[in-house]
Amino acid sequence: MTDDANQSQISRLWRWIKSPPQVYVAYLVGLLLVWMVSFYAGTLNPRHGTGFGPPPISPPISAPKN
C-alpha cells in the first residue's frame, strides 16, 4: 500500500515539476548544482605522490672550442 502511495506522490511531483514555470527553475537549479560541484572540484589541491619525481635536468654538454 505504501509503494502505491509513494508512486502516486512521485508521479504527481514529477508532473508538477514538468509544468512550464517549474521546469525553468528546475533547469536553473540543476545548472547551479553542476557549476558548484565543478567549481569545488577545481579548487581541490591534488595529492602529490611519494616517489622520486621527474629526473633532474642536467646542464647541456658543450663541444670543445678548437
C-alpha positions as protocol buffer text, in pm:
chain_id: "A"
residue {
  index: 1
  type: MET
  ca { x: 0 y: 0 z: 0 }
}
residue {
  index: 2
  type: THR
  ca { x: 279 y: 244 z: 81 }
}
residue {
  index: 3
  type: ASP
  ca { x: 451 y: 175 z: -253 }
}
residue {
  index: 4
  type: ASP
  ca { x: 134 y: 282 z: -434 }
}
residue {
  index: 5
  type: ALA
  ca { x: 111 y: 598 z: -223 }
}
residue {
  index: 6
  type: ASN
  ca { x: 479 y: 677 z: -283 }
}
residue {
  index: 7
  type: GLN
  ca { x: 445 y: 614 z: -656 }
}
residue {
  index: 8
  type: SER
  ca { x: 147 y: 845 z: -682 }
}
residue {
  index: 9
  type: GLN
  ca { x: 327 y: 1118 z: -485 }
}
residue {
  index: 10
  type: ILE
  ca { x: 635 y: 1082 z: -702 }
}
residue {
  index: 11
  type: SER
  ca { x: 433 y: 1088 z: -1022 }
}
residue {
  index: 12
  type: ARG
  ca { x: 236 y: 1393 z: -902 }
}
residue {
  index: 13
  type: LEU
  ca { x: 561 y: 1567 z: -809 }
}
residue {
  index: 14
  type: TRP
  ca { x: 712 y: 1481 z: -1148 }
}
residue {
  index: 15
  type: ARG
  ca { x: 405 y: 1614 z: -1330 }
}
residue {
  index: 16
  type: TRP
  ca { x: 422 y: 1934 z: -1120 }
}
residue {
  index: 17
  type: ILE
  ca { x: 793 y: 1983 z: -1198 }
}
residue {
  index: 18
  type: LYS
  ca { x: 734 y: 1932 z: -1572 }
}
residue {
  index: 19
  type: SER
  ca { x: 485 y: 2219 z: -1591 }
}
residue {
  index: 20
  type: PRO
  ca { x: 630 y: 2530 z: -1764 }
}
residue {
  index: 21
  type: PRO
  ca { x: 719 y: 2767 z: -1477 }
}
residue {
  index: 22
  type: GLN
  ca { x: 868 y: 2498 z: -1256 }
}
residue {
  index: 23
  type: VAL
  ca { x: 1073 y: 2334 z: -1530 }
}
residue {
  index: 24
  type: TYR
  ca { x: 1269 y: 2657 z: -1583 }
}
residue {
  index: 25
  type: VAL
  ca { x: 1351 y: 2677 z: -1214 }
}
residue {
  index: 26
  type: ALA
  ca { x: 1446 y: 2309 z: -1203 }
}
residue {
  index: 27
  type: TYR
  ca { x: 1677 y: 2359 z: -1503 }
}
residue {
  index: 28
  type: LEU
  ca { x: 1847 y: 2659 z: -1341 }
}
residue {
  index: 29
  type: VAL
  ca { x: 1886 y: 2473 z: -1012 }
}
residue {
  index: 30
  type: GLY
  ca { x: 2044 y: 2182 z: -1199 }
}
residue {
  index: 31
  type: LEU
  ca { x: 2285 y: 2416 z: -1379 }
}
residue {
  index: 32
  type: LEU
  ca { x: 2375 y: 2581 z: -1050 }
}
residue {
  index: 33
  type: LEU
  ca { x: 2445 y: 2244 z: -887 }
}
residue {
  index: 34
  type: VAL
  ca { x: 2667 y: 2133 z: -1175 }
}
residue {
  index: 35
  type: TRP
  ca { x: 2856 y: 2465 z: -1161 }
}
residue {
  index: 36
  type: MET
  ca { x: 2902 y: 2441 z: -783 }
}
residue {
  index: 37
  type: VAL
  ca { x: 3032 y: 2084 z: -798 }
}
residue {
  index: 38
  type: SER
  ca { x: 3274 y: 2164 z: -1080 }
}
residue {
  index: 39
  type: PHE
  ca { x: 3393 y: 2479 z: -901 }
}
residue {
  index: 40
  type: TYR
  ca { x: 3451 y: 2283 z: -580 }
}
residue {
  index: 41
  type: ALA
  ca { x: 3634 y: 2008 z: -767 }
}
residue {
  index: 42
  type: GLY
  ca { x: 3853 y: 2269 z: -935 }
}
residue {
  index: 43
  type: THR
  ca { x: 3957 y: 2421 z: -603 }
}
residue {
  index: 44
  type: LEU
  ca { x: 4077 y: 2094 z: -453 }
}
residue {
  index: 45
  type: ASN
  ca { x: 4452 y: 2050 z: -426 }
}
residue {
  index: 46
  type: PRO
  ca { x: 4589 y: 1738 z: -592 }
}
residue {
  index: 47
  type: ARG
  ca { x: 4772 y: 1490 z: -374 }
}
residue {
  index: 48
  type: HIS
  ca { x: 5138 y: 1460 z: -451 }
}
residue {
  index: 49
  type: GLY
  ca { x: 5273 y: 1107 z: -472 }
}
residue {
  index: 50
  type: THR
  ca { x: 5563 y: 995 z: -261 }
}
residue {
  index: 51
  type: GLY
  ca { x: 5821 y: 897 z: -516 }
}
residue {
  index: 52
  type: PHE
  ca { x: 6134 y: 1017 z: -681 }
}
residue {
  index: 53
  type: GLY
  ca { x: 5958 y: 1254 z: -916 }
}
residue {
  index: 54
  type: PRO
  ca { x: 6090 y: 1353 z: -1255 }
}
residue {
  index: 55
  type: PRO
  ca { x: 6463 y: 1317 z: -1318 }
}
residue {
  index: 56
  type: PRO
  ca { x: 6672 y: 1632 z: -1276 }
}
residue {
  index: 57
  type: ILE
  ca { x: 6769 y: 1821 z: -1589 }
}
residue {
  index: 58
  type: SER
  ca { x: 7142 y: 1803 z: -1648 }
}
residue {
  index: 59
  type: PRO
  ca { x: 7326 y: 2101 z: -1799 }
}
residue {
  index: 60
  type: PRO
  ca { x: 7391 y: 2073 z: -2171 }
}
residue {
  index: 61
  type: ILE
  ca { x: 7734 y: 1945 z: -2271 }
}
residue {
  index: 62
  type: SER
  ca { x: 7915 y: 2193 z: -2489 }
}
residue {
  index: 63
  type: ALA
  ca { x: 8155 y: 2092 z: -2761 }
}
residue {
  index: 64
  type: PRO
  ca { x: 8522 y: 2184 z: -2719 }
}
residue {
  index: 65
  type: LYS
  ca { x: 8627 y: 2503 z: -2896 }
}
residue {
  index: 66
  type: ASN
  ca { x: 8913 y: 2427 z: -3137 }
}
